[in-house]
């Protein structure tokens, strides 16, 4: 499983500050096991390649020694289980509302683009509904009348503008939605 965190605006910021930020989060109890609520500890690291740029980044894995649960700490500019960055995927999702899928400019293949549009739009719709609930629970009800129904990404943007508070994030809305979901212990991400 993954935990989404703001760990820098881009790969360079992430690599420069990752260790210090994670160490501070762990020592302050900012990364807790969802089962027993104990602080998690650093376990290991692995590298992950961002396909469209070829950049390699180091991902930290934390674990709970009591529950034996491991989590990868992902920066919000990545999407769990995807080889491309969240920025690339977000760009494709936005373009898919305006351009035929086979004409979207991306390094990804057409079949990958089609898969993203189907999978990610479904996950965005789930996230929109979950965020509405979370924001209402936080005392910031979402006005359905204020939301222009339309493309899934547009609805996500509108919902995120109604958030009860601002969160620091890398710049893509998919990552921001994942941060909100992670902050509220929702384990399903976009």
Backbone as a ProteinNet text record, in pm:
[ID]
protein_1_A
[PRIMARY]
XXXXXXXXXXXXXXXXXXXXXXXXXXXXXXXXXXXXXXXXXXXXXXXXXXXXXXXXXXXXXXXXXXXXXXXXXXXXXXXXXXXXXXXXXXXXXXXXXXXXXXXXXXXXXXXXXXXXXXXXXXXXXXXXXXXXXXXXXXXXXXXXXXXXXXXXXXXXXXXXXXXXXXXXXXXXXXXXXXXXXXXXXXXXXX
[TERTIARY]
83.8	0	87.7	26.1	99	36.8	119.6	74.8	122.6	31.1	64.1	94.8	207.7	250.7	307.4	301.6	375	519.4	607.3	748.7	837.8	778.9	853.4	771.7	798.4	722.1	755.5	878.6	921.1	1027.4	1081.5	1177.8	1300.7	1352.7	1472.8	1448.2	1337.9	1304.4	1282.3	1215.5	1187.8	1317	1407	1532.4	1617.4	1614.3	1695	1642.4	1511.3	1455.8	1385.3	1374.7	1297.4	1336.9	1464.3	1508.3	1473.9	1500.4	1475.6	1325.8	1244.9	1099.7	1042.6	1081.8	1029.6	1075.4	1200.3	1252.1	1171.5	1142.3	1062.9	921.3	860.3	725.1	720.4	817.3	819.4	843.5	940.3	971.1	857.1	777.3	665.7	536.5	540.7	420.4	327.7	380.6	298.5	266.6	330.9	301.9	267.8	137.6	88.5	31.9	41.9	-19.2	-171.3	-239	-384.6	-453.3	-385.4	-446.3	-433.8	-311.2	-289.3	-254.1	-241.8	-211.5	-76.7	16.2	153.2	234.5	340.6	430	496.8	506.3	573.8	721.8	805.2	949.7	997.8	1108.9	1168.6	1209.1	1179.5	1213.9	1319	1295.4	1386.6	1357.1	1429.7	1406	1415.4	1353.4	1368.4	1364.1	1409.6	1405.8	1288.9	1236.8	1125.8	1158.7	1132.8	1161.6	1033.9	1045.6	934.1	951	860.1	877.7	897.6	819.3	827.7	953.1	1013.4	1133.7	1260.3	1244.9	1360.1	1426.4	1372.3	1429.8	1404.8	1503.2	1490	1471.3	1376.9	1359.3	1362.6	1398.4	1406.5	1277.1	1216.1	1091.9	1124.2	1077.8	1098.9	981.3	1013	911.4	914.9	797.6	785.4	705.5	720.9	646.1	612	510.6	469.3	517.5	605.3	661.5	557	458.1	354.3	260	209.7	110.3	173.3	301.9	373.1	308	280.4	222.2	327.9	344.8	440.7	367.1	422.5	367.7	481.6	459.8	552.1	506.8	601.2	569.1	591.3	481.7	490	468.4	546.9	521.2	391.5	323.8	194.1	202	321.2	329.9	336.9	325.7	316	177.9	135.5	9.9	46.7	-11.7	22	1.5	96.2	91.5	100.1	145.8	161.4	308.2	354.8	494.4	518.6	413.2	423.4	390.9	433.6	406.6	259.4	216.3	80.3	56.5	159.9	146.5	114.6	182.9	160.2	19.4	-19.7	-152.1	-259.8	-240.3	-336.9	-351.5	-241.9	-244.3	-326.2	-307.5	-383.1	-531.6	-566.4	-707.5	-771.9	-701.9	-754.8	-773.1	-671.5	-678.2	-785.5	-815.9	-913.4	-1052.6	-1080.5	-1210.3	-1215.9	-1100.3	-1092.8	-1043.8	-965.4	-895.4	-924.9	-937.9	-950.6	-829.7	-854	-749.3	-624.9	-643.1	-527.1	-446.8	-492.9	-421.5	-361.6	-372.8	-316.1	-164.9	-96.7	49.4	102	161	218.2	315.8	406.4	499.6	429.6	315.8	243.7	178.1	162.9	97.5	-51.8	-116	-259.9	-338.1	-296	-367.3	-351.6	-234.6	-214.1	-302.7	-311.9	-397.5	-542.5	-588.5	-726.7	-748.8	-652	-662.5	-667.9	-581.6	-583.1	-718.7	-771.3	-899.2	-1007.5	-1010.2	-1112.4	-1089.3	-967.2	-938.9	-940.8	-867	-849.4	-980.1	-1056.6	-1184.8	-1278.3	-1278.5	-1358.8	-1312.1	-1181.3	-1126.5	-1152	-1149.9	-1180.1	-1324.5	-1416	-1556.9	-1573.4	-1503.9	-1507.9	-1450	-1337.8	-1272.1	-1361.3	-1430.9	-1520.3	-1626	-1686.9	-1790.2	-1731.6	-1614.9	-1550.6	-1512.5	-1458.8	-1419.5	-1540.3	-1652.2	-1774.5	-1808.7	-1804.1	-1834.5	-1733.5	-1604.3	-1500.2	-1510	-1535.3	-1545.1	-1667.5	-1778.1	-1897.3	-1867.9	-1798.5	-1761.9	-1671.5	-1591.6	-1500.3	-1569.6	-1701.7	-1776.1	-1780	-1742.3	-1743.3	-1827.6	-1961.4	-2045.5	-2026.9	-2034.9	-2018.5	-2155.1	-2167	-2292.1	-2302.9	-2395.2	-2415.7	-2458.4	-2531.5	-2576.9	-2461.1	-2353.1	-2238.6	-2146.3	-2172.9	-2087.3	-2148.6	-2071.4	-2114.1	-2080.8	-2185.1	-2161.6	-2094.1	-1999.7	-1926.8	-1817.5	-1708.3	-1597.9	-1550.7	-1507.7	-1469.6	-1363	-1263.9	-1155.9	-1208	-1300	-1358.5	-1431.8	-1505.8	-1576.1	-1476.4	-1366.6	-1264.1	-1206.4	-1175.5	-1122.1	-1219.5	-1347.1	-1447.8	-1459.1	-1457.5	-1466.1	-1345.2	-1226.2	-1103.7	-1101	-1167.7	-1177.8	-1265.8	-1349.2	-1438.5	-1379.7	-1253.6	-1188.8	-1194.5	-1204.3	-1213.6	-1087.2	-973.7	-848.4	-753.7	-647.2	-549.2	-444.7	-399.7	-290.8	-176.6	-56.2	59.1	66.8	79.9	85.5	173	205.9	304.4	252	124.7	70.8	-29.9	-34.9	-138.8	-255.7	-375	-497	-519.4	-469.6	-481	-402.9	-284.6	-203.6	-269.5	-329.8	-398.6	-515.7	-592	-702.9	-649.8	-539.6	-479.7	-429.5	-377.8	-335.7	-454.7	-566.1	-686.2	-733.2	-733	-777	-682.4	-553	-453.5	-463.2	-483.8	-494.8	-613.2	-714.7	-835	-841.9	-724.7	-713	-798.4	-825.7	-893.1	-783.8	-794.4	-685.4	-697.6	-811.6	-828.8	-788.8	-696	-645.2	-682.9	-665.4	-682.1	-567.3
-118.5	0	124	234.6	361.1	464.5	557.4	676.9	793.3	883.1	997.2	1116.1	1183.3	1298.1	1405.4	1530.1	1634.9	1624	1591.5	1573.1	1657	1757.5	1844	1868.9	1982.6	2023.9	1942.1	1893.7	1816.1	1715.4	1640.7	1535.6	1592.3	1704.8	1763.7	1804.2	1874.3	1911.6	1787	1690.9	1566	1497.2	1477.1	1407.4	1486	1619.8	1702.7	1699.2	1689.7	1701.4	1579.6	1474	1355.4	1298.9	1271.9	1207.7	1291	1420.5	1508.5	1517.6	1535.6	1548	1419.8	1305.9	1178.5	1153.6	1184.2	1167.5	1252.8	1378.5	1467.2	1414.3	1364.6	1310.6	1189	1102.1	981.8	1018.9	1107.2	1142.6	1219.8	1291.9	1366.6	1285.5	1160.4	1077.3	1109.7	1168.1	1206.7	1093.8	979.5	863.5	748.8	718.9	618.7	497.4	384.3	261.2	277.3	243.8	260.6	157.5	48.4	-55	-26.8	5	20.3	164.2	254.2	396	419.9	324.9	344.3	410.1	479.5	540.2	431.5	458.7	365.6	403	309.4	330.6	307	369.1	344.6	198.6	138.7	-1.6	-17	43.8	28.5	136.2	131	220.4	139.3	190.1	132.8	246.6	222.1	326	301	409.5	404.6	498.9	455.4	535.8	603.6	731.4	804	790.7	719.7	674	786.6	892.9	994.7	1080.7	1088.5	1171	1087.9	961.7	876.4	900	990.8	1020.1	903.2	878.9	778.6	850.5	803.3	861.2	749.8	787	693	699.5	584.9	575.7	509.4	569.1	514.7	424.1	312.1	220	225.3	243.2	242.6	119.8	83.3	-32.4	-21.4	-98	-109.4	-246	-245.6	-372	-458.3	-394.3	-470.7	-540.6	-464.9	-519.3	-582.1	-556.7	-604.9	-554.9	-424.2	-358.7	-265.6	-272	-186.9	-90	30.8	132.2	202.9	229.4	314.1	457.4	547.9	689.8	755.1	785.9	842.1	992.3	1065.9	1208.9	1228.8	1338.6	1360.6	1380.9	1396.8	1411.5	1275.4	1166.9	1032.8	975.4	886.3	815.1	671	615.2	477.7	380.4	291.8	184	231.2	351.5	402.5	435	410	434.8	578.4	646.3	786	875.1	1000.9	1094.2	1133.9	1184.1	1236	1352.8	1432.7	1546.7	1499.5	1395.2	1341.5	1283.3	1205.8	1143.9	1251.2	1351.1	1460.4	1534.2	1559.7	1628	1547.8	1417	1331.1	1335.5	1329	1331.4	1463.3	1573.5	1704.5	1709.1	1666.8	1668.9	1576.2	1468.5	1370.7	1429.4	1539.3	1604.9	1694.5	1724.9	1820.9	1761.3	1653.8	1599.9	1450.3	1396.8	1250.6	1181.5	1068.1	1000.9	969.6	935.9	902.3	1024.9	1144.8	1267.6	1339.8	1282.5	1344	1330.6	1441.9	1440.8	1390.5	1270.9	1208.1	1101.3	1065	955.2	820.1	817.3	692.4	643.2	512.9	455.1	486.3	469.3	496.6	403.2	277.3	184.5	226.8	279.9	330	450.3	539.8	657.9	614.6	519.8	471.4	410.3	333.4	272.6	380.8	482.7	591.2	658.9	692.7	765	681.4	551.7	465.6	448.8	413.1	386.9	513.1	613	733.3	810.6	821.5	893.8	823.3	690.3	617.6	645.9	648.7	677.7	823.2	913.7	1054.4	1066.4	997.2	1003.5	951.8	843	792	895	954.8	1053.6	1174.7	1219.1	1334.2	1305.9	1189.4	1154.7	1143.2	1083.8	1070.8	1207.7	1294.4	1428.8	1510.6	1497.5	1566.4	1526.1	1397.2	1347.2	1398.7	1388.6	1432.2	1580.9	1661.2	1805.8	1839.3	1767.1	1789.1	1753.1	1640.7	1599.5	1702.9	1774.6	1876	2011.2	2016	2139.7	2229.4	2178.2	2255.5	2179.4	2185.8	2112.1	2163.5	2072.9	2105.5	2135.9	2250.5	2288.5	2221.1	2127.2	2057.3	2154.1	2258.4	2356.1	2435.7	2447.2	2524.5	2444.4	2313.6	2227.9	2214.3	2250.8	2231.6	2088.7	2008.9	1870.3	1871.1	1786.7	1781.1	1677.7	1704.9	1609.6	1582.9	1460.2	1418.3	1509.3	1549.1	1631.6	1768.8	1823.5	1953.5	1948.1	1841.6	1826.8	1815.7	1743.4	1730.5	1867.7	1946.6	2081.3	2165.1	2158.4	2236.8	2193.2	2062.7	2011	2055.9	2046.7	2084.1	2231.7	2315.5	2458.2	2481.8	2385.4	2397.2	2333.6	2295.2	2227.6	2315.3	2252.5	2329	2406.7	2368.2	2440.4	2412.7	2488.6	2470.8	2368	2288.3	2195	2229.7	2211.4	2229.9	2107.9	2133.1	2022.4	2059.5	1959.3	1976.3	2050.9	2066.5	2142.1	2067	1935.3	1866.9	1829.8	1841	1821.8	1675.2	1582.4	1441.6	1416.9	1475.2	1463.3	1530.2	1647.6	1717.8	1634.3	1576.1	1489.3	1371.3	1312	1200.3	1243.9	1366.6	1417.9	1428.5	1482.6	1493.6	1355.5	1260.4	1125.3	1063.3	1081.5	1027.1	1092.3	1223.3	1297.9	1248.9	1199.2	1153	1001	936.7	791.6	709.9	766.7	691.4	619.4	490.4	412.7	401.6	434.7	428.5	560.4	556.2	677	677	793.9	806.3	732.1
0	0	0	-31.3	-38.7	53.3	95.7	166.9	81.8	46.1	-38.2	52.3	25.7	104.7	13.4	57.8	-12.9	34.7	-57.7	-25.1	-116.8	-179.5	-270.1	-395.2	-458	-575.4	-700	-707.8	-824	-779.8	-874.4	-841.3	-771.2	-819.1	-757.7	-612.7	-585.3	-447.4	-361.8	-419.7	-348.5	-306.7	-401	-370.5	-270.8	-279.7	-189.3	-45.1	-26.3	109	163.1	84.7	121.5	257.4	277.1	401.5	524.6	518.1	632.9	663.7	559.4	579.3	639.1	584.9	634.7	777.7	806	942.7	1041.2	1002.6	1089.5	1108.1	1000	1009.7	1102.6	1089.1	1173.5	1319.3	1345.5	1484.9	1552.2	1473.4	1531.5	1536.4	1491	1490.4	1376	1269.3	1154.4	1059.2	1076	992	1086.1	1093.6	1188.9	1117.2	1181.2	1131.9	1139.6	1030.3	1031.8	1119.7	1154.4	1238	1386.8	1431.6	1576.2	1617.1	1521.7	1544.4	1611.1	1596.4	1644.1	1533.8	1574.6	1476.3	1393.6	1266.1	1177	1170.8	1130.9	1123.6	980.9	945.3	813.7	804.8	693.2	671.8	563.4	447	334.5	230.8	122.1	9.6	-119.4	-222.9	-356.7	-457.4	-577	-679.4	-772.6	-821.6	-916	-1030	-1150.3	-1268.4	-1315.6	-1348.8	-1408.2	-1559.1	-1620.5	-1758	-1859.1	-1851.2	-1956.6	-1947.9	-1829.3	-1814.3	-1799.1	-1762.4	-1739.4	-1603.9	-1523.1	-1392.1	-1296.1	-1209.7	-1105.9	-972.9	-893.3	-760.3	-656.1	-536.8	-425.9	-346.4	-325.9	-248.9	-115.3	-7.3	126.7	164.3	225.4	274.6	427.5	488.2	633.8	675.1	803	850.1	996.6	1035.4	1174.9	1223	1321.2	1370	1440.9	1499.7	1570.1	1472.1	1372.9	1279.1	1154.4	1135.6	1018	888.6	885.9	768.8	709.8	578.1	508.1	418.1	405.7	315.1	242.8	115.5	39.8	57.3	84.2	97.1	-39	-107.1	-241.8	-239.9	-318.9	-332.9	-412.1	-386.8	-450.2	-601.4	-656.4	-802.2	-872.4	-797.2	-854.7	-826.4	-912.6	-894.4	-857.8	-750.6	-713.9	-830.8	-847.4	-946.3	-1091.7	-1115.3	-1251.9	-1276.4	-1398.5	-1434.5	-1479.2	-1519.7	-1561.6	-1442.6	-1448.6	-1338.9	-1337.5	-1223.7	-1212.8	-1306.1	-1331.4	-1422.6	-1564.1	-1609.3	-1744.1	-1755	-1655.9	-1657.2	-1649.9	-1564.9	-1552.6	-1685.9	-1752.3	-1881.5	-1983.6	-1985.2	-2077.2	-2043.3	-1914.6	-1873.7	-1916.1	-1896.7	-1937.2	-2088.4	-2162.7	-2308.9	-2364.1	-2292.9	-2343.3	-2358.8	-2291	-2305.5	-2428.1	-2486.1	-2596.3	-2727.9	-2719.1	-2834.7	-2845	-2967.1	-2978.3	-2913.4	-2850.4	-2773.6	-2856.2	-2983.4	-3066.3	-3109.1	-3074.2	-3110.7	-2989.5	-2871.9	-2751.8	-2756.4	-2731.7	-2733.3	-2599.1	-2604.7	-2486.1	-2531.1	-2441	-2467.7	-2455	-2388.6	-2365.2	-2494	-2503.4	-2620.5	-2617.7	-2732.3	-2740	-2647.1	-2636.7	-2547.6	-2401	-2365.7	-2229.4	-2203.7	-2301.4	-2288.3	-2267.5	-2346.9	-2332.1	-2192.9	-2145.5	-2013	-1904.5	-1916.7	-1818.9	-1814.9	-1932.2	-1937	-1869.4	-1898.5	-1836.5	-1687	-1647.2	-1506	-1421.6	-1464.8	-1382.5	-1370.9	-1478.5	-1468.5	-1370.2	-1369.7	-1271.2	-1129.3	-1109.7	-977.1	-937.6	-1034	-1004	-956.3	-1022.1	-980	-836.6	-803.4	-666.2	-569.3	-607.9	-521.2	-499.2	-603.9	-592.3	-485.9	-491.3	-392.7	-252	-240.8	-109.9	-55	-139.9	-95.3	-51.3	-119.6	-77.6	65.6	91.8	226.1	328.1	296.2	389.3	419.9	317.7	338.4	423.4	401.4	484	629.3	652.8	787.8	855.1	774.8	828.6	846	822.8	842.2	720.7	605.5	480.2	378.1	393.1	298.3	156.2	61.6	-79.1	-138.6	-201.9	-265.1	-401.3	-412.3	-540	-650	-612.7	-712.2	-770.8	-696.5	-743	-834.7	-848.1	-931	-1069.6	-1169.4	-1308.1	-1347.1	-1367.3	-1407.7	-1543.9	-1559.4	-1685.6	-1678.2	-1746.3	-1744	-1601.2	-1577.3	-1441.3	-1381.2	-1459	-1405.6	-1364.3	-1441.2	-1409.7	-1275.6	-1252.5	-1124.7	-1009.4	-1031.2	-927.4	-893.5	-994.1	-969.7	-887.7	-922.5	-851.5	-705.4	-681	-544.4	-463.5	-522.7	-450.3	-415.4	-495.8	-463.7	-341.5	-306.4	-190.4	-65.2	-69.7	43.5	168.4	285.1	409.8	444.7	389.2	412.8	297	290.6	183.6	226.7	132.3	155.2	60.8	106.6	19.9	-71.5	-202.5	-297.6	-415.7	-496.5	-603.5	-724.7	-737.1	-849.8	-933	-921.9	-999.2	-908.9	-965.2	-886	-848.7	-929.7	-892.4	-763.2	-754.7	-633.9	-514.4	-537.7	-428.8	-376.9	-467.5	-424.8	-343.8	-390.2	-316	-178.8	-168.5	-38.1	56.5	6.8	90.4	133.9	40.7	74.8	177.2	159.4	252.1	389	391.8	517.2	599.8	531.3	600.3	608.4	596.5	613.1	515.9	398.4	294.1	216.6	201.9	144.4	-7.8	-65.9	-209.5	-271.3	-364.5	-430.2	-576.8	-635.9	-780.7	-845.6
[MASK]
++++++++++++++++++++++++++++++++++++++++++++++++++++++++++++++++++++++++++++++++++++++++++++++++++++++++++++++++++++++++++++++++++++++++++++++++++++++++++++++++++++++++++++++++++++++++++++++

